[in-house]
């Protein structure tokens, strides 16, 4: 179902909205390629570099950075991917057509988030298989905890993307907002190096960032045997961030031009 037809069809179910949004994502061939395979390329490049982990010289850097790249990919899918997509819909006047249909905003938002979470899960699987098969990276098989972390992290950053799109009216106005949020998270989020290497003030800030909770949780899930007590702090931290952003989104976000 095309986007134009989506805005013209009355009484669409959440399932139909989800299918339509998912089709829009994968039919954009160039966007889908960069969304799915660009993070894999970054992981390959970093894994080929002769870098030892600053935490443990016995831990290959490809092992250390794999969960970090996955966390970064989830973050970018929300802050960059969804924010730019929603802003593009505004610029092309699509939002205006949504506003005159019987579609409930809650149904539209849920379908948007659900379709993009599916893409994120696909990214996690692809990058994990790449690391395990070609770089012998560790994954001890904590599928459930990895899924929980992915869903919480994806929800957080997709909500952040919606909030950015609420204030951006064009790509030019969205770019500074996404960069102002995405770049600090990338370099402070325990993705490429441990936050203990940061200056004390930055380390204290980094410990409470959602990307740090996500990267730490995924790293624990990938490298160590499952122990709910060790992964619980990351899940609690992400859950708190999700509740806060969900509350703000409900209060602030409006589907408007």
Phi, psi and omega per residue, in radians:
X1 nan 2.234 -3.109
X2 -1.306 2.860 3.128
X3 -1.125 -0.665 3.118
X4 -1.086 -0.781 3.140
X5 -1.162 -0.593 3.112
X6 -1.025 -0.707 -3.094
X7 -1.382 -0.214 -3.118
X8 -1.739 -0.236 -3.040
X9 -1.574 2.156 -3.137
X10 -1.393 2.723 2.987
X11 0.943 0.807 3.089
X12 -1.307 2.429 3.079
X13 -1.377 2.865 3.071
X14 -1.041 -0.648 3.131
X15 -1.073 -0.753 -3.137
X16 -1.186 -0.693 3.090
X17 -1.099 -0.742 3.115
X18 -1.046 -0.836 -3.135
X19 -1.062 -0.712 -3.120
X20 -1.166 -0.777 3.125
X21 -1.123 -0.683 -3.135
X22 -1.153 -0.683 3.099
X23 -1.106 -0.699 3.121
X24 -1.043 -0.686 -3.117
X25 -1.148 -0.925 -3.013
X26 -1.407 -0.270 3.072
X27 -1.369 -0.306 3.023
X28 -1.413 1.535 -2.946
X29 -1.034 -0.848 -3.101
X30 -1.165 -0.748 3.125
X31 -1.124 -0.701 3.139
X32 -1.141 -0.677 3.131
X33 -1.072 -0.871 -3.103
X34 -1.180 -0.591 -3.134
X35 -1.156 -0.749 -3.030
X36 -1.560 -0.751 -2.951
X37 -1.750 -0.358 3.108
X38 -1.075 -0.812 3.080
X39 -1.028 -0.628 3.099
X40 -1.101 -0.687 3.106
X41 -1.114 -0.696 3.101
X42 -1.105 -0.734 3.138
X43 -1.113 -0.744 3.127
X44 -1.050 -0.818 -3.116
X45 -1.055 -0.769 -3.127
X46 -1.209 -0.634 -3.117
X47 -1.204 -0.455 -3.142
X48 -1.431 -0.258 3.135
X49 -1.312 2.524 3.132
X50 -1.394 1.216 -3.106
X51 -2.035 2.306 3.030
X52 -1.708 2.595 3.107
X53 -1.136 2.407 3.111
X54 -1.312 -0.195 -3.128
X55 -1.519 -0.786 -3.031
X56 -2.624 2.017 -3.101
X57 -1.138 -0.286 3.087
X58 -1.449 -0.159 -3.133
X59 -1.710 2.062 3.125
X60 -1.081 2.548 -3.122
X61 -1.113 -0.566 3.107
X62 -1.089 -0.535 3.056
X63 -1.246 -0.782 -3.079
X64 -1.180 -0.750 -2.987
X65 -1.441 -0.325 -3.097
X66 -0.985 -0.943 3.113
X67 -1.101 -0.566 3.113
X68 -1.139 -0.754 3.111
X69 -1.121 -0.668 3.103
X70 -1.117 -0.763 3.092
X71 -1.064 -0.753 3.121
X72 -1.095 -0.693 3.136
X73 -1.106 -0.769 3.097
X74 -1.083 -0.771 3.131
X75 -1.068 -0.807 -3.110
X76 -1.169 -0.587 3.126
X77 -1.058 -0.547 3.119
X78 -1.565 -0.959 -3.024
X79 -1.188 -0.711 -3.133
X80 -1.645 -0.945 -3.017
X81 -1.047 -0.975 -3.076
X82 -1.264 -0.679 -3.131
X83 -1.070 -0.812 -3.136
X84 -1.170 -0.657 -3.104
X85 -1.152 -0.788 3.122
X86 -1.138 -0.666 3.111
X87 -1.140 -0.660 3.106
X88 -1.131 -0.684 3.090
X89 -1.064 -0.688 3.081
X90 -1.082 -0.840 -3.066
X91 -1.099 -0.545 -3.126
X92 -1.589 0.047 3.094
X93 1.362 0.216 -3.114
X94 -1.237 -0.660 3.139
X95 -1.017 -0.671 3.137
X96 -1.053 -0.639 3.119
X97 -1.261 -0.600 3.061
X98 -1.045 -0.684 -3.016
X99 -1.164 -0.356 -3.115
X100 -1.762 0.180 3.105
X101 -1.815 2.881 3.119
X102 -1.320 0.068 -3.096
X103 -1.119 2.235 3.057
X104 -1.345 2.466 -3.132
X105 -1.049 -0.670 -3.127
X106 -1.087 -0.670 3.112
X107 -1.175 -0.744 -3.142
X108 -1.102 -0.832 -3.102
X109 -1.119 -0.752 3.132
X110 -1.077 -0.729 -3.127
X111 -1.171 -0.659 3.086
X112 -1.067 -0.863 -3.109
X113 -1.130 -0.761 -3.094
X114 -1.112 -0.762 -3.117
X115 -1.124 -0.656 -3.125
X116 -1.378 -0.482 3.027
X117 -1.135 -0.657 3.089
X118 -1.062 -0.739 3.093
X119 -1.086 -0.731 3.128
X120 -1.080 -0.725 3.112
X121 -1.088 -0.696 3.069
X122 -1.069 -0.722 3.101
X123 -1.088 -0.755 3.133
X124 -1.042 -0.762 -3.130
X125 -1.127 -0.802 -3.102
X126 -1.095 -0.844 -3.098
X127 -1.190 -0.639 3.102
X128 -1.112 -0.818 3.114
X129 -1.077 -0.688 3.106
X130 -1.051 -0.807 -3.131
X131 -1.158 -0.747 -3.075
X132 -1.239 -0.771 -3.030
X133 -1.337 -0.793 -3.001
X134 -1.705 -0.448 -3.095
X135 -2.086 0.142 3.090
X136 0.940 0.615 3.113
X137 -1.242 2.724 -3.077
X138 -1.467 2.331 2.914
X139 -2.559 1.860 -3.002
X140 -1.402 -0.026 3.017
X141 1.702 0.367 3.113
X142 -1.407 1.252 -3.042
X143 -1.151 -0.761 -3.087
X144 -1.115 -0.843 -3.135
X145 -1.139 -0.641 3.096
X146 -1.121 -0.711 3.125
X147 -1.144 -0.752 3.131
X148 -1.062 -0.788 3.135
X149 -1.115 -0.712 3.134
X150 -1.118 -0.757 -3.141
X151 -1.137 -0.771 3.133
X152 -1.164 -0.829 3.138
X153 -1.106 -0.756 3.105
X154 -1.066 -0.762 3.119
X155 -1.051 -0.748 -3.130
X156 -1.055 -0.881 -3.016
X157 -1.385 -0.435 3.012
X158 -1.223 -0.671 3.047
X159 -1.113 -0.686 3.081
X160 -1.080 -0.691 3.099
X161 -1.107 -0.701 3.080
X162 -1.085 -0.740 3.140
X163 -1.127 -0.673 3.082
X164 -1.093 -0.780 -3.116
X165 -1.148 -0.367 3.127
X166 -1.152 -0.479 -3.085
X167 -1.904 -0.214 -3.125
X168 -1.690 2.354 3.132
X169 -1.927 -0.148 -3.138
X170 -2.717 2.946 3.104
X171 -1.029 -0.674 -3.102
X172 -1.113 -0.599 3.124
X173 -1.483 -0.432 3.128
X174 -1.349 -0.614 -3.051
X175 -1.008 -0.830 3.121
X176 -1.109 -0.633 -3.135
X177 -1.171 -0.808 3.137
X178 -1.135 -0.700 3.132
X179 -1.163 -0.710 -3.121
X180 -1.112 -0.474 3.127
X181 -1.687 -0.801 -3.031
X182 -1.214 -0.737 -3.085
X183 -1.138 -0.836 3.081
X184 -1.041 -0.686 3.119
X185 -1.111 -0.654 -3.130
X186 -1.125 -0.732 -3.040
X187 -1.612 -0.201 3.125
X188 -1.937 0.059 -2.940
X189 -1.717 0.358 3.104
X190 1.068 0.596 -3.108
X191 -1.569 -0.999 -3.054
X192 -1.690 -0.389 -3.109
X193 -2.686 2.737 -3.124
X194 -1.196 2.518 -3.106
X195 -1.183 -0.265 3.074
X196 -1.097 -0.335 3.117
X197 -1.382 -0.176 -3.123
X198 -1.406 2.760 2.973
X199 -0.994 2.686 -3.016
X200 -0.940 -0.777 -3.093
X201 -1.103 -0.758 3.141
X202 -1.222 -0.605 3.124
X203 -1.101 -0.713 3.137
X204 -1.103 -0.683 3.095
X205 -1.181 -0.784 -3.057
X206 -1.061 -0.586 -3.077
X207 -1.100 -0.409 -3.085
X208 -1.824 0.107 3.126
X209 -1.380 2.536 3.138
X210 -1.098 -0.583 -3.136
X211 -1.147 -0.562 3.105
X212 -1.204 -0.779 3.080
X213 -1.032 -0.713 -3.115
X214 -1.188 -0.834 -3.136
X215 -1.119 -0.754 3.123
X216 -1.102 -0.771 -3.139
X217 -1.098 -0.781 3.123
X218 -1.136 -0.688 3.139
X219 -1.118 -0.719 3.079
X220 -1.115 -0.725 -3.116
X221 -1.161 -0.631 -3.074
X222 -1.423 -0.648 -2.934
X223 -1.687 -0.381 -2.986
X224 -2.222 2.684 3.101
X225 -1.041 2.559 -3.027
X226 -1.082 2.231 3.019
X227 -2.528 1.904 -3.033
X228 -0.992 -0.555 -3.109
X229 -1.164 -0.567 -3.112
X230 -1.377 -0.485 -3.097
X231 -1.686 -0.237 -3.101
X232 -1.034 -0.737 3.121
X233 -1.007 -0.668 3.123
X234 -1.180 -0.733 3.133
X235 -1.132 -0.741 3.124
X236 -1.118 -0.775 3.126
X237 -1.043 -0.785 3.121
X238 -1.162 -0.684 3.140
X239 -1.097 -0.703 3.110
X240 -1.115 -0.802 3.102
X241 -1.058 -0.721 -3.131
X242 -1.103 -0.779 -3.141
X243 -1.102 -0.750 3.139
X244 -1.080 -0.842 -3.108
X245 -1.216 -0.597 3.090
X246 -1.118 -0.756 3.114
X247 -1.086 -0.795 3.139
X248 -1.119 -0.726 -3.129
X249 -1.108 -0.769 3.122
X250 -1.062 -0.668 -3.103
X251 -1.341 -0.621 -2.952
X252 -1.824 -0.750 -2.973
X253 -1.150 2.310 3.060
X254 -2.365 2.356 3.097
X255 -1.352 1.743 -3.033
X256 -2.592 2.844 3.055
X257 -1.324 nan nan
